[in-house]
């Protein structure tokens, strides 16, 4: 039943990829209709930024979610989730600013796509973290 950090990371990464792909389908159609090929490039840039930031923020969660450690695990997991969310916020916003200033994708499509992907991944990450923390508290009591 014990899952190592690598297995937890891969499982969470696949979940994030599926979320981004499912959101990209309707958003891609709307972006192409609204801004053409440039809209699709803005959507792709936003998806890559949010997915990369989510991958990096999953590292502390996967490390703390390792069930081999028993004492005080739920507290470390809660702190790792908070740190991961902060990392994702900073990476998403700074990378989004750099991409916007350098590549100049269509502002409306890129900005809205960035917000939608960020909020969807934030909701998923919060639910996942809460389930992991709840399991750890039940495991430790």
C-alpha positions in Angstrom: 0.0 0.0 0.0 3.0 2.3 0.5 3.6 4.7 -2.4 6.9 6.2 -3.0 7.4 9.9 -4.0 8.0 9.0 -7.7 4.8 7.0 -8.0 2.8 9.8 -6.3 4.4 12.4 -8.6 3.6 10.4 -11.8 0.0 9.8 -10.7 -0.6 13.4 -10.0 1.2 14.5 -13.1 -1.1 12.4 -15.3 -4.1 13.8 -13.6 -2.9 17.4 -14.3 -2.2 16.5 -17.9 -5.7 15.1 -18.4 -7.3 18.2 -16.8 -5.3 20.5 -19.2 -6.1 18.4 -22.2 -9.8 18.3 -21.4 -9.9 22.1 -20.9 -7.9 22.7 -24.1 -10.5 21.1 -26.4 -13.3 23.6 -26.0 -11.0 26.5 -25.3 -9.0 25.6 -28.5 -12.1 25.8 -30.6 -13.1 29.2 -29.1 -9.6 30.6 -29.3 -9.3 29.6 -33.0 -12.7 31.2 -33.7 -11.8 34.4 -31.8 -8.2 34.9 -32.8 -7.2 32.4 -35.4 -3.8 30.6 -35.2 -2.4 33.3 -32.9 -5.2 32.4 -30.5 -4.1 28.8 -30.5 -0.5 29.7 -29.9 -1.6 31.8 -26.9 -3.7 28.9 -25.6 -0.8 26.5 -26.0 1.6 28.9 -24.2 -0.8 29.3 -21.3 -1.3 25.5 -21.1 2.5 24.8 -21.1 3.1 27.5 -18.4 0.4 26.2 -16.1 1.3 22.6 -16.6 5.0 23.2 -16.0 4.3 25.2 -12.9 2.0 22.5 -11.6 4.7 19.9 -12.2 7.2 21.8 -10.2 4.7 22.4 -7.4 3.9 18.7 -7.2 7.5 17.9 -6.1 7.1 18.9 -2.4 3.6 17.4 -2.3 4.9 14.0 -3.6 7.9 14.1 -1.3 5.7 14.8 1.8 3.0 12.4 0.7 5.3 9.5 0.9 3.5 7.1 3.4 6.7 5.5 4.6 7.1 8.2 7.3 4.6 8.1 10.1 5.2 10.6 12.9 4.1 14.2 12.1 3.5 13.3 8.5 0.2 15.2 8.1 1.7 18.5 9.3 4.6 18.2 6.8 2.1 17.3 4.0 0.0 20.4 4.8 3.1 22.6 4.8 4.3 21.1 1.5 0.9 21.7 -0.1 1.0 25.4 1.0 4.6 25.7 -0.3 3.7 24.0 -3.6 0.7 26.3 -4.1 2.9 29.4 -3.5 5.6 28.1 -5.9 2.9 27.5 -8.6 1.5 31.0 -8.2 4.9 32.6 -8.5 6.0 30.5 -11.4 2.8 30.9 -13.4 2.6 34.7 -13.0 6.3 35.3 -13.7 6.5 32.9 -16.7 3.2 34.4 -18.0 4.6 37.9 -17.8 7.8 36.9 -19.6 5.9 35.0 -22.3 3.5 37.9 -22.8 6.3 40.5 -23.0 8.6 38.4 -25.3 6.2 36.4 -27.6 3.3 38.8 -27.6 0.5 36.3 -28.0 -3.1 37.7 -28.3 -3.7 39.3 -24.9 -7.3 38.3 -24.4 -6.9 34.6 -25.3 -3.6 34.2 -23.5 -4.8 36.0 -20.3 -8.1 34.2 -20.1 -6.5 30.8 -20.9 -3.9 31.4 -18.2 -6.5 32.2 -15.6 -8.7 29.2 -16.6 -5.9 26.7 -16.5 -4.5 28.2 -13.3 -7.9 28.0 -11.5 -8.7 24.5 -12.7 -5.3 23.2 -11.6 -5.6 25.1 -8.3 -9.0 23.5 -7.6 -7.6 20.0 -8.5 -4.5 20.5 -6.4 -6.5 21.7 -3.4 -8.9 18.7 -3.6 -6.0 16.3 -4.0 -4.1 17.8 -1.1 -7.1 17.7 1.1 -7.6 14.0 0.3 -4.0 13.2 1.0 -4.0 15.2 4.3 -7.2 13.5 5.4 -5.6 10.1 4.7 -2.5 11.0 6.7 -4.6 12.2 9.7 -6.6 9.0 9.7 -3.4 7.0 9.3 -1.7 8.7 12.2 -4.6 8.4 14.7 
